[in-house]
């Protein structure tokens, strides 16, 4: 991470105070809050201006089942006389009332329900309609709000993703989506908070292009929207959006920053050679910026391509961080083989892996997690096999805590195939995340390493996963 890309700020622990002392200091007065057995409450749909949303009732019921009834959210009732009896009728909070009924019917005891009773002199239909409408205008939480909540629960309170999903009644996919937004550049957070871009659109762009490029595209899109008199960017303004470095910049055309490539004196043959070249050429960076050439010569460009290609095929390539591996692959994406002197094909032309006589892909690609400082071993690995064109299968190895599992991809044991390498990685990440929720893994000392690594892998863009391929893949799954 750098000063532009960071996790959302978290809240410090709350020092609790004395309730009565705080109320007295504030000059507070007591009000009636009644705790009523659920079966003593009545409900008339005509008292509520909003139609019942059964999905929302189910969502609230799931929350109550896990967390109990929130005593800070009382139902609002009024007293109605029916057949000479004074009964309490719910007029605000019908979804909570119905959800509580569902939960109680399943055998869970929610205790008494907190109720605020409306003053009899204010019980008239007009006032209740206004009150009900205003209470329905609450601002829903945004994806960025959810990202902040998840970050605090995970990083400060040590909750697992499984526990967070259960307590908030959201899917693990939702958690991972907002995780992309959480790790995005801080400038993108500001655009979302400022209402210039929705969190949903930001997540979509990050998934497709990565955090930095998503920010660039959205900034350009906001400019295009402003030209059209709009204050918020929408998807249509991001179509065919050029990157910031592709836009004309007259102020900088006369003076370009010194290129690291322009200081190189000879081609680089390997990743270690590249490292040595950087070290030996560092002193030349002190040359005046004005003297740097505005362009890179074809010869130097060829050297750079060969250097990047050497890094890609270095035996230790899979030991690099996911972000570095992605940068190298993107640097070679779309480059013609002739520019690499007819060496191996570019990133999208992945070699086909051949299984052994037992159907096991023992020569497959392996991506390893960072090593544990405690054991000096890689606690997790993902194995990828390109079985045929457009068909990938994956497996994984875990050596965490007292448990462990391993296995290379096999024609006899895979459960799902994926159309791209990136989707195969994400499939393995999802499987590993579920396994890591087990108590034997979740409490291990290596668990934070594995979770951080899985999050980075899942956040990597998949340039091969085009909208057309996604539509085709979804249609095929529906048919099957």
MARMI-606162 format. One line per field, with one value per residue (C-alpha): residue number from 1; residue in one letter; chain; x, y, z. Coordinates in Angstrom, 1 decimal, always signed. Layout:
N
seq NUM | ...
type A | ...
mol A | ...
x X | ...
y Y | ...
z Z | ...
END
This chain:
480
seq 1 | 2 | 3 | 4 | 5 | 6 | 7 | 8 | 9 | 10 | 11 | 12 | 13 | 14 | 15 | 16 | 17 | 18 | 19 | 20 | 21 | 22 | 23 | 24 | 25 | 26 | 27 | 28 | 29 | 30 | 31 | 32 | 33 | 34 | 35 | 36 | 37 | 38 | 39 | 40 | 41 | 42 | 43 | 44 | 45 | 46 | 47 | 48 | 49 | 50 | 51 | 52 | 53 | 54 | 55 | 56 | 57 | 58 | 59 | 60 | 61 | 62 | 63 | 64 | 65 | 66 | 67 | 68 | 69 | 70 | 71 | 72 | 73 | 74 | 75 | 76 | 77 | 78 | 79 | 80 | 81 | 82 | 83 | 84 | 85 | 86 | 87 | 88 | 89 | 90 | 91 | 92 | 93 | 94 | 95 | 96 | 97 | 98 | 99 | 100 | 101 | 102 | 103 | 104 | 105 | 106 | 107 | 108 | 109 | 110 | 111 | 112 | 113 | 114 | 115 | 116 | 117 | 118 | 119 | 120 | 121 | 122 | 123 | 124 | 125 | 126 | 127 | 128 | 129 | 130 | 131 | 132 | 133 | 134 | 135 | 136 | 137 | 138 | 139 | 140 | 141 | 142 | 143 | 144 | 145 | 146 | 147 | 148 | 149 | 150 | 151 | 152 | 153 | 154 | 155 | 156 | 157 | 158 | 159 | 160 | 161 | 162 | 163 | 164 | 165 | 166 | 167 | 168 | 169 | 170 | 171 | 172 | 173 | 174 | 175 | 176 | 177 | 178 | 179 | 180 | 181 | 182 | 183 | 184 | 185 | 186 | 187 | 188 | 189 | 190 | 191 | 192 | 193 | 194 | 195 | 196 | 197 | 198 | 199 | 200 | 201 | 202 | 203 | 204 | 205 | 206 | 207 | 208 | 209 | 210 | 211 | 212 | 213 | 214 | 215 | 216 | 217 | 218 | 219 | 220 | 221 | 222 | 223 | 224 | 225 | 226 | 227 | 228 | 229 | 230 | 231 | 232 | 233 | 234 | 235 | 236 | 237 | 238 | 239 | 240 | 241 | 242 | 243 | 244 | 245 | 246 | 247 | 248 | 249 | 250 | 251 | 252 | 253 | 254 | 255 | 256 | 257 | 258 | 259 | 260 | 261 | 262 | 263 | 264 | 265 | 266 | 267 | 268 | 269 | 270 | 271 | 272 | 273 | 274 | 275 | 276 | 277 | 278 | 279 | 280 | 281 | 282 | 283 | 284 | 285 | 286 | 287 | 288 | 289 | 290 | 291 | 292 | 293 | 294 | 295 | 296 | 297 | 298 | 299 | 300 | 301 | 302 | 303 | 304 | 305 | 306 | 307 | 308 | 309 | 310 | 311 | 312 | 313 | 314 | 315 | 316 | 317 | 318 | 319 | 320 | 321 | 322 | 323 | 324 | 325 | 326 | 327 | 328 | 329 | 330 | 331 | 332 | 333 | 334 | 335 | 336 | 337 | 338 | 339 | 340 | 341 | 342 | 343 | 344 | 345 | 346 | 347 | 348 | 349 | 350 | 351 | 352 | 353 | 354 | 355 | 356 | 357 | 358 | 359 | 360 | 361 | 362 | 363 | 364 | 365 | 366 | 367 | 368 | 369 | 370 | 371 | 372 | 373 | 374 | 375 | 376 | 377 | 378 | 379 | 380 | 381 | 382 | 383 | 384 | 385 | 386 | 387 | 388 | 389 | 390 | 391 | 392 | 393 | 394 | 395 | 396 | 397 | 398 | 399 | 400 | 401 | 402 | 403 | 404 | 405 | 406 | 407 | 408 | 409 | 410 | 411 | 412 | 413 | 414 | 415 | 416 | 417 | 418 | 419 | 420 | 421 | 422 | 423 | 424 | 425 | 426 | 427 | 428 | 429 | 430 | 431 | 432 | 433 | 434 | 435 | 436 | 437 | 438 | 439 | 440 | 441 | 442 | 443 | 444 | 445 | 446 | 447 | 448 | 449 | 450 | 451 | 452 | 453 | 454 | 455 | 456 | 457 | 458 | 459 | 460 | 461 | 462 | 463 | 464 | 465 | 466 | 467 | 468 | 469 | 470 | 471 | 472 | 473 | 474 | 475 | 476 | 477 | 478 | 479 | 480
type X | X | X | X | X | X | X | X | X | X | X | X | X | X | X | X | X | X | X | X | X | X | X | X | X | X | X | X | X | X | X | X | X | X | X | X | X | X | X | X | X | X | X | X | X | X | X | X | X | X | X | X | X | X | X | X | X | X | X | X | X | X | X | X | X | X | X | X | X | X | X | X | X | X | X | X | X | X | X | X | X | X | X | X | X | X | X | X | X | X | X | X | X | X | X | X | X | X | X | X | X | X | X | X | X | X | X | X | X | X | X | X | X | X | X | X | X | X | X | X | X | X | X | X | X | X | X | X | X | X | X | X | X | X | X | X | X | X | X | X | X | X | X | X | X | X | X | X | X | X | X | X | X | X | X | X | X | X | X | X | X | X | X | X | X | X | X | X | X | X | X | X | X | X | X | X | X | X | X | X | X | X | X | X | X | X | X | X | X | X | X | X | X | X | X | X | X | X | X | X | X | X | X | X | X | X | X | X | X | X | X | X | X | X | X | X | X | X | X | X | X | X | X | X | X | X | X | X | X | X | X | X | X | X | X | X | X | X | X | X | X | X | X | X | X | X | X | X | X | X | X | X | X | X | X | X | X | X | X | X | X | X | X | X | X | X | X | X | X | X | X | X | X | X | X | X | X | X | X | X | X | X | X | X | X | X | X | X | X | X | X | X | X | X | X | X | X | X | X | X | X | X | X | X | X | X | X | X | X | X | X | X | X | X | X | X | X | X | X | X | X | X | X | X | X | X | X | X | X | X | X | X | X | X | X | X | X | X | X | X | X | X | X | X | X | X | X | X | X | X | X | X | X | X | X | X | X | X | X | X | X | X | X | X | X | X | X | X | X | X | X | X | X | X | X | X | X | X | X | X | X | X | X | X | X | X | X | X | X | X | X | X | X | X | X | X | X | X | X | X | X | X | X | X | X | X | X | X | X | X | X | X | X | X | X | X | X | X | X | X | X | X | X | X | X | X | X | X | X | X | X | X | X | X | X | X | X | X | X | X | X | X | X | X | X | X | X | X | X | X | X | X | X | X | X | X | X | X | X | X | X | X | X | X | X | X | X | X | X | X | X | X | X | X | X | X | X | X | X | X
mol A | A | A | A | A | A | A | A | A | A | A | A | A | A | A | A | A | A | A | A | A | A | A | A | A | A | A | A | A | A | A | A | A | A | A | A | A | A | A | A | A | A | A | A | A | A | A | A | A | A | A | A | A | A | A | A | A | A | A | A | A | A | A | A | A | A | A | A | A | A | A | A | A | A | A | A | A | A | A | A | A | A | A | A | A | A | A | A | A | A | A | A | A | A | A | A | A | A | A | A | A | A | A | A | A | A | A | A | A | A | A | A | A | A | A | A | A | A | A | A | A | A | A | A | A | A | A | A | A | A | A | A | A | A | A | A | A | A | A | A | A | A | A | A | A | A | A | A | A | A | A | A | A | A | A | A | A | A | A | A | A | A | A | A | A | A | A | A | A | A | A | A | A | A | A | A | A | A | A | A | A | A | A | A | A | A | A | A | A | A | A | A | A | A | A | A | A | A | A | A | A | A | A | A | A | A | A | A | A | A | A | A | A | A | A | A | A | A | A | A | A | A | A | A | A | A | A | A | A | A | A | A | A | A | A | A | A | A | A | A | A | A | A | A | A | A | A | A | A | A | A | A | A | A | A | A | A | A | A | A | A | A | A | A | A | A | A | A | A | A | A | A | A | A | A | A | A | A | A | A | A | A | A | A | A | A | A | A | A | A | A | A | A | A | A | A | A | A | A | A | A | A | A | A | A | A | A | A | A | A | A | A | A | A | A | A | A | A | A | A | A | A | A | A | A | A | A | A | A | A | A | A | A | A | A | A | A | A | A | A | A | A | A | A | A | A | A | A | A | A | A | A | A | A | A | A | A | A | A | A | A | A | A | A | A | A | A | A | A | A | A | A | A | A | A | A | A | A | A | A | A | A | A | A | A | A | A | A | A | A | A | A | A | A | A | A | A | A | A | A | A | A | A | A | A | A | A | A | A | A | A | A | A | A | A | A | A | A | A | A | A | A | A | A | A | A | A | A | A | A | A | A | A | A | A | A | A | A | A | A | A | A | A | A | A | A | A | A | A | A | A | A | A | A | A | A | A | A | A | A | A | A | A | A | A | A | A | A | A | A | A | A | A | A | A | A | A | A | A | A
x +0.0 | +1.0 | -0.3 | -3.0 | -4.2 | -5.1 | -7.7 | -10.5 | -10.0 | -11.3 | -12.9 | -11.0 | -12.4 | -15.2 | -14.5 | -17.9 | -19.3 | -22.1 | -25.5 | -27.3 | -24.5 | -24.5 | -28.3 | -28.2 | -25.4 | -27.4 | -30.6 | -32.4 | -35.9 | -37.5 | -40.0 | -42.2 | -40.7 | -42.9 | -41.6 | -44.5 | -44.9 | -45.1 | -48.4 | -50.0 | -49.3 | -51.8 | -51.3 | -53.6 | -52.1 | -54.3 | -52.3 | -49.1 | -48.7 | -46.1 | -47.0 | -45.3 | -42.0 | -41.7 | -38.0 | -37.2 | -39.2 | -37.0 | -33.9 | -34.8 | -35.9 | -32.4 | -30.8 | -33.0 | -32.3 | -28.6 | -28.6 | -31.8 | -34.3 | -32.5 | -33.8 | -32.8 | -35.4 | -38.8 | -42.0 | -44.4 | -47.9 | -51.1 | -53.9 | -57.1 | -60.3 | -61.7 | -64.8 | -64.3 | -60.7 | -57.6 | -55.1 | -51.8 | -51.6 | -48.4 | -48.5 | -44.7 | -42.3 | -44.5 | -41.6 | -39.8 | -43.1 | -43.7 | -40.0 | -40.1 | -43.2 | -41.4 | -38.5 | -40.6 | -42.6 | -39.3 | -38.9 | -36.4 | -37.2 | -36.8 | -38.0 | -40.3 | -40.5 | -39.7 | -42.7 | -43.2 | -46.9 | -48.2 | -50.0 | -53.8 | -54.3 | -52.1 | -53.8 | -55.3 | -54.8 | -53.2 | -50.5 | -49.8 | -49.5 | -47.0 | -45.0 | -45.0 | -43.8 | -41.0 | -39.8 | -39.6 | -37.2 | -34.2 | -30.9 | -29.8 | -26.2 | -23.9 | -21.3 | -18.6 | -20.5 | -20.5 | -16.8 | -16.0 | -18.2 | -16.6 | -13.1 | -13.7 | -15.3 | -12.5 | -9.4 | -10.3 | -12.7 | -11.2 | -14.4 | -14.1 | -15.7 | -18.2 | -19.3 | -19.6 | -21.7 | -24.0 | -24.4 | -25.0 | -27.0 | -24.9 | -23.1 | -19.4 | -19.5 | -20.9 | -18.1 | -15.5 | -17.1 | -16.9 | -13.4 | -12.4 | -13.7 | -12.0 | -8.6 | -9.2 | -7.2 | -8.4 | -9.3 | -11.9 | -13.4 | -13.7 | -15.5 | -18.0 | -18.5 | -19.0 | -21.8 | -19.9 | -19.8 | -21.8 | -20.1 | -21.6 | -20.1 | -16.8 | -16.7 | -17.6 | -14.8 | -12.3 | -13.2 | -12.6 | -9.6 | -8.0 | -8.1 | -5.7 | -7.1 | -10.7 | -9.9 | -8.5 | -11.5 | -14.0 | -12.2 | -12.3 | -16.0 | -16.8 | -15.3 | -17.4 | -20.5 | -19.8 | -19.7 | -23.2 | -24.3 | -24.4 | -22.8 | -22.5 | -20.8 | -22.8 | -21.8 | -22.5 | -19.8 | -17.2 | -17.7 | -14.5 | -13.0 | -9.3 | -6.8 | -5.5 | -2.1 | -3.8 | -5.4 | -3.6 | -1.6 | -0.1 | +1.6 | +3.6 | +4.4 | +7.5 | +8.9 | +8.6 | +10.0 | +13.1 | +12.4 | +14.0 | +14.3 | +16.3 | +19.1 | +19.6 | +22.8 | +22.3 | +19.5 | +18.5 | +18.5 | +16.9 | +14.9 | +18.1 | +19.8 | +17.0 | +17.5 | +21.3 | +20.6 | +18.4 | +21.0 | +23.9 | +21.8 | +20.4 | +23.1 | +22.2 | +18.7 | +20.2 | +20.5 | +18.3 | +14.7 | +14.8 | +17.5 | +15.4 | +14.2 | +10.4 | +10.2 | +11.8 | +13.7 | +12.6 | +15.8 | +15.3 | +11.6 | +12.7 | +15.1 | +12.4 | +10.0 | +12.7 | +13.4 | +9.7 | +9.4 | +12.5 | +10.8 | +7.6 | +9.6 | +12.0 | +11.7 | +10.9 | +8.1 | +5.4 | +7.1 | +6.3 | +3.3 | +0.0 | +0.1 | +3.6 | +2.7 | -0.3 | +1.8 | +4.2 | +1.4 | -0.4 | +2.9 | +3.0 | -0.7 | -1.4 | +2.3 | +3.0 | +5.4 | +7.7 | +8.5 | +9.9 | +12.0 | +9.6 | +9.9 | +7.0 | +3.5 | +2.0 | -0.1 | -3.4 | -1.9 | -1.5 | +0.2 | -2.0 | -1.1 | -0.9 | -1.9 | +0.2 | -1.0 | -3.0 | -4.9 | -3.0 | -1.6 | +1.7 | +3.3 | +0.6 | +1.1 | +1.4 | +0.8 | +2.2 | +1.3 | +3.9 | +6.0 | +5.2 | +8.0 | +7.3 | +7.7 | +9.4 | +7.0 | +4.2 | +1.0 | -1.1 | -0.9 | -3.2 | -2.6 | -4.0 | -4.3 | -5.1 | -6.7 | -7.7 | -8.4 | -10.8 | -11.0 | -9.2 | -9.4 | -7.9 | -7.0 | -5.2 | -2.8 | -3.2 | -0.7 | -2.2 | -2.3 | -2.8 | -4.7 | -3.7 | -4.9 | -3.2 | -3.8 | -2.9 | -5.6 | -6.9 | -9.2 | -10.9 | -11.5 | -12.4 | -15.9 | -16.0 | -14.2 | -13.6 | -13.2 | -10.2 | -7.2 | -8.5 | -11.9 | -10.1 | -8.1 | -11.2 | -12.9 | -10.0 | -10.0 | -13.7 | -13.1 | -10.2 | -12.1 | -14.8 | -12.2 | -10.4 | -13.7 | -13.2 | -12.1 | -8.9 | -7.8 | -9.4 | -7.5 | -4.1 | -1.2 | -0.9 | -4.6 | -4.0 | -1.3 | -3.6 | -6.6 | -4.6 | -3.2 | -6.6 | -8.0 | -5.3 | -5.8 | -9.5 | -9.0 | -6.8 | -8.5 | -9.2 | -8.8 | -9.8 | -13.2 | -15.0 | -18.7 | -19.3 | -17.6 | -19.4 | -22.8 | -21.9 | -20.7 | -23.8 | -26.1 | -24.3 | -24.6 | -28.4 | -28.8 | -26.9
y +0.0 | +3.6 | +7.0 | +6.8 | +3.3 | +2.3 | +0.6 | +2.7 | +4.4 | +2.4 | +3.5 | +3.4 | +1.5 | +3.4 | +4.3 | +3.8 | +6.2 | +6.2 | +6.4 | +8.2 | +10.7 | +11.4 | +11.9 | +14.2 | +16.3 | +16.6 | +17.6 | +14.6 | +13.6 | +10.2 | +9.0 | +5.9 | +2.9 | -0.1 | -3.7 | -5.7 | -9.5 | -10.0 | -11.8 | -8.8 | -6.5 | -6.0 | -5.1 | -3.5 | -3.2 | -0.1 | +1.8 | +1.5 | +3.5 | +1.2 | -2.2 | -5.2 | -6.2 | -9.9 | -10.0 | -7.2 | -9.1 | -12.2 | -10.1 | -8.6 | -12.0 | -13.4 | -10.5 | -11.0 | -14.7 | -14.0 | -10.8 | -10.7 | -7.8 | -4.4 | -2.8 | +0.6 | +0.3 | +0.2 | -0.3 | +2.7 | +1.9 | +3.6 | +2.5 | +1.4 | +0.4 | -2.8 | -4.5 | -2.5 | -3.6 | -1.3 | -2.8 | -1.7 | -1.5 | -1.2 | +1.7 | +2.2 | -0.7 | -3.2 | -5.0 | -5.4 | -6.6 | -9.2 | -10.3 | -10.8 | -12.9 | -15.2 | -15.6 | -16.4 | -18.9 | -20.8 | -21.2 | -18.4 | -16.3 | -12.6 | -11.5 | -8.6 | -6.1 | -2.4 | -0.1 | +3.6 | +4.5 | +7.6 | +10.2 | +9.8 | +13.4 | +12.9 | +9.7 | +10.8 | +9.3 | +12.4 | +12.7 | +9.0 | +9.0 | +11.9 | +10.2 | +6.9 | +8.5 | +10.4 | +7.3 | +5.5 | +8.1 | +6.9 | +6.9 | +3.4 | +2.3 | +2.6 | +0.0 | +2.3 | +2.3 | -1.5 | -1.6 | +0.5 | -1.7 | -4.9 | -3.4 | -2.5 | -5.8 | -7.8 | -5.8 | -4.3 | -6.9 | -10.0 | -11.3 | -13.8 | -13.2 | -16.0 | -14.4 | -11.0 | -12.5 | -14.2 | -11.1 | -8.7 | -11.2 | -10.5 | -13.0 | -13.6 | -12.2 | -8.9 | -8.8 | -9.4 | -6.7 | -4.0 | -5.3 | -4.1 | -0.7 | -0.7 | -1.2 | +1.3 | +4.7 | +7.2 | +9.6 | +7.1 | +7.0 | +10.8 | +10.7 | +8.1 | +10.0 | +13.2 | +11.6 | +11.9 | +8.1 | +5.3 | +2.7 | +0.0 | +1.5 | +2.0 | -1.7 | -2.8 | -0.7 | -1.9 | -5.5 | -4.9 | -2.6 | -2.6 | +0.3 | +2.8 | +2.4 | +2.5 | +5.8 | +7.2 | +6.1 | +7.5 | +10.9 | +11.1 | +10.0 | +12.7 | +15.3 | +13.9 | +14.0 | +17.6 | +18.6 | +17.1 | +19.1 | +16.1 | +16.0 | +12.2 | +9.8 | +6.9 | +3.8 | +5.5 | +8.1 | +5.4 | +3.7 | +4.0 | +6.2 | +7.0 | +6.9 | +10.1 | +9.6 | +9.3 | +12.8 | +15.8 | +17.8 | +20.9 | +22.1 | +18.9 | +18.3 | +20.4 | +18.8 | +15.0 | +13.3 | +11.3 | +7.7 | +4.9 | +3.1 | +6.0 | +5.5 | +1.8 | +1.0 | -2.6 | -5.2 | -7.1 | -10.9 | -12.0 | -10.7 | -10.6 | -8.7 | -6.2 | -5.7 | -5.1 | -2.7 | -0.6 | -0.4 | +0.6 | +3.2 | +4.9 | +7.7 | +8.8 | +9.8 | +13.1 | +14.4 | +17.5 | +16.6 | +18.9 | +16.8 | +13.6 | +12.5 | +12.8 | +9.3 | +5.9 | +4.5 | +1.3 | -0.3 | +0.6 | -0.4 | -3.8 | -4.1 | -3.3 | -5.9 | -8.5 | -7.6 | -7.9 | -11.2 | -12.5 | -11.7 | -13.5 | -16.7 | -16.5 | -19.7 | -17.6 | -15.6 | -17.2 | -16.0 | -12.4 | -10.6 | -10.9 | -7.2 | -7.5 | -10.6 | -8.8 | -5.8 | -8.0 | -9.8 | -6.6 | -5.2 | -8.0 | -8.1 | -7.7 | -7.5 | -9.3 | -12.2 | -10.6 | -7.9 | -10.5 | -12.1 | -15.0 | -16.1 | -17.6 | -16.1 | -13.4 | -13.7 | -14.6 | -17.6 | -19.7 | -23.1 | -26.2 | -28.4 | -32.2 | -34.6 | -37.6 | -41.2 | -41.0 | -37.9 | -35.5 | -32.2 | -32.5 | -29.8 | -27.2 | -23.6 | -22.9 | -19.6 | -19.5 | -17.2 | -15.2 | -17.3 | -17.4 | -15.8 | -18.4 | -21.5 | -20.0 | -22.0 | -20.9 | -21.8 | -21.8 | -22.4 | -22.4 | -24.9 | -24.0 | -26.4 | -25.2 | -28.5 | -27.2 | -23.9 | -21.9 | -24.6 | -24.2 | -26.3 | -25.5 | -27.0 | -25.7 | -26.7 | -25.5 | -26.1 | -24.0 | -24.7 | -28.3 | -29.0 | -29.4 | -30.4 | -30.7 | -32.0 | -31.1 | -30.6 | -33.9 | -35.0 | -37.3 | -34.9 | -31.4 | -30.1 | -27.0 | -25.6 | -22.0 | -20.1 | -17.9 | -18.1 | -15.3 | -17.0 | -20.2 | -18.2 | -16.6 | -20.0 | -21.4 | -18.3 | -18.8 | -22.5 | -21.7 | -18.9 | -21.4 | -23.9 | -21.2 | -20.5 | -23.9 | -23.5 | -25.6 | -23.0 | -19.7 | -19.5 | -20.4 | -18.0 | -18.2 | -17.3 | -13.5 | -14.2 | -16.5 | -14.2 | -11.1 | -13.1 | -14.4 | -10.8 | -9.6 | -12.4 | -11.9 | -8.2 | -8.7 | -7.7 | -10.4 | -8.7 | -11.9 | -11.9 | -9.7 | -8.8 | -11.0 | -14.0 | -13.3 | -13.4 | -16.5 | -18.3 | -17.3 | -18.5 | -21.8 | -22.3 | -21.5 | -24.2 | -26.8
z +0.0 | -0.5 | +0.7 | -2.0 | -1.5 | +2.0 | +4.1 | +5.4 | +8.8 | +11.7 | +14.9 | +18.2 | +21.2 | +23.0 | +26.7 | +28.3 | +30.9 | +33.6 | +32.0 | +34.8 | +35.2 | +31.4 | +31.4 | +34.4 | +32.9 | +29.7 | +31.5 | +30.2 | +31.3 | +31.4 | +28.8 | +28.7 | +26.9 | +27.4 | +27.2 | +25.8 | +25.2 | +21.4 | +21.5 | +23.2 | +20.2 | +17.4 | +13.8 | +11.2 | +7.6 | +7.1 | +9.7 | +7.6 | +4.4 | +2.9 | +1.4 | +3.1 | +1.4 | +2.1 | +1.2 | +3.6 | +6.3 | +5.6 | +5.8 | +9.2 | +10.5 | +9.6 | +11.5 | +14.5 | +14.5 | +14.8 | +16.9 | +18.8 | +18.7 | +18.8 | +21.9 | +20.5 | +17.7 | +19.5 | +17.6 | +17.5 | +18.7 | +19.6 | +21.9 | +20.2 | +21.9 | +20.5 | +22.0 | +25.1 | +25.4 | +25.2 | +22.8 | +21.4 | +17.6 | +15.6 | +13.1 | +12.5 | +12.3 | +10.6 | +8.9 | +12.3 | +13.9 | +11.2 | +11.2 | +15.0 | +14.6 | +12.0 | +14.3 | +17.4 | +15.3 | +14.7 | +18.5 | +19.3 | +22.3 | +21.6 | +25.0 | +25.4 | +22.5 | +23.2 | +22.3 | +22.3 | +22.6 | +20.7 | +22.8 | +22.5 | +21.5 | +18.4 | +17.2 | +13.9 | +10.5 | +8.9 | +11.5 | +11.4 | +7.6 | +7.7 | +10.5 | +8.6 | +5.4 | +7.1 | +8.8 | +5.4 | +4.1 | +5.9 | +3.9 | +3.1 | +3.8 | +0.8 | -0.3 | +1.2 | +4.5 | +4.4 | +3.5 | +6.6 | +8.8 | +7.5 | +7.9 | +11.5 | +12.4 | +10.7 | +11.7 | +15.1 | +16.5 | +15.0 | +13.4 | +10.6 | +7.2 | +7.9 | +11.2 | +9.5 | +6.7 | +9.3 | +11.6 | +8.7 | +6.6 | +3.5 | +1.2 | +1.0 | -2.6 | -1.2 | +1.4 | -1.4 | -3.6 | -0.9 | -0.1 | -3.6 | -2.7 | +0.7 | -0.9 | -3.7 | -3.8 | -1.3 | -4.1 | -5.3 | -1.7 | -1.8 | -5.2 | -3.9 | -0.6 | -2.6 | -4.7 | -8.0 | -8.4 | -6.9 | -4.9 | -7.1 | -10.3 | -8.6 | -7.6 | -11.1 | -12.6 | -10.0 | -10.8 | -14.5 | -14.4 | -11.0 | -8.5 | -10.1 | -13.6 | -12.3 | -10.6 | -13.9 | -15.9 | -13.4 | -13.3 | -17.1 | -17.0 | -14.4 | -16.8 | -19.7 | -17.5 | -16.4 | -20.1 | -20.5 | -17.4 | -15.1 | -11.6 | -11.3 | -13.6 | -15.0 | -17.0 | -20.3 | -19.7 | -19.1 | -22.5 | -24.6 | -21.9 | -22.6 | -19.7 | -18.2 | -19.8 | -23.2 | -22.9 | -24.5 | -22.0 | -23.7 | -20.5 | -20.2 | -23.9 | -23.8 | -20.7 | -20.0 | -16.9 | -17.3 | -18.3 | -16.4 | -19.7 | -21.3 | -18.8 | -19.6 | -21.4 | -22.5 | -22.7 | -19.7 | -19.9 | -16.6 | -13.6 | -11.6 | -14.4 | -14.3 | -10.6 | -11.1 | -13.9 | -11.7 | -9.0 | -11.4 | -13.3 | -10.2 | -10.1 | -13.7 | -12.4 | -11.2 | -14.7 | -15.5 | -16.3 | -19.3 | -21.1 | -21.1 | -24.5 | -25.1 | -26.5 | -26.1 | -29.1 | -30.7 | -29.6 | -25.9 | -26.1 | -27.4 | -24.5 | -22.0 | -23.6 | -23.4 | -19.8 | -18.8 | -20.7 | -18.9 | -15.6 | -16.7 | -17.4 | -14.4 | -12.3 | -9.3 | -11.0 | -8.9 | -5.7 | -6.6 | -5.1 | -7.0 | -7.9 | -9.4 | -11.4 | -12.8 | -13.8 | -15.7 | -17.5 | -18.4 | -19.7 | -22.2 | -23.0 | -26.7 | -27.7 | -31.0 | -30.8 | -33.4 | -31.0 | -28.6 | -31.2 | -31.6 | -28.0 | -26.2 | -26.7 | -24.6 | -21.5 | -23.1 | -24.9 | -21.9 | -22.6 | -22.4 | -19.5 | -20.1 | -17.3 | -16.4 | -17.0 | -13.8 | -15.0 | -12.6 | -13.8 | -12.0 | -14.4 | -13.7 | -12.6 | -8.9 | -7.1 | -3.6 | -0.6 | +1.2 | +3.6 | +7.3 | +9.3 | +12.0 | +9.9 | +6.8 | +4.7 | +2.3 | +4.2 | +1.1 | -2.7 | -5.6 | -8.5 | -12.0 | -14.9 | -18.4 | -19.5 | -23.0 | -24.7 | -22.5 | -19.9 | -16.5 | -13.3 | -10.0 | -6.6 | -3.6 | -0.8 | +2.8 | +5.6 | +8.4 | +12.1 | +12.9 | +9.7 | +6.1 | +2.7 | -0.6 | -4.1 | -7.7 | -10.3 | -11.6 | -14.4 | -11.8 | -9.0 | -10.2 | -9.5 | -11.8 | -14.9 | -15.6 | -18.9 | -17.9 | -15.6 | -13.5 | -12.9 | -11.9 | -9.4 | -8.0 | -7.8 | -5.8 | -3.6 | -2.8 | -1.9 | +0.3 | +2.1 | +3.0 | +4.3 | +6.3 | +8.2 | +10.0 | +13.6 | +12.9 | +10.4 | +11.4 | +14.7 | +13.4 | +13.4 | +9.6 | +9.0 | +8.6 | +6.0 | +4.0 | +4.2 | +3.1 | +0.2 | -0.8 | -0.7 | -3.0 | -5.5 | -5.6 | -6.2 | -9.3 | -12.5 | -15.1 | -18.6 | -20.3 | -18.6 | -21.1 | -20.9 | -24.0 | -22.3 | -19.1 | -20.9 | -22.8 | -19.6 | -17.6 | -20.4 | -20.5 | -16.8 | -16.9 | -19.6 | -17.6
END
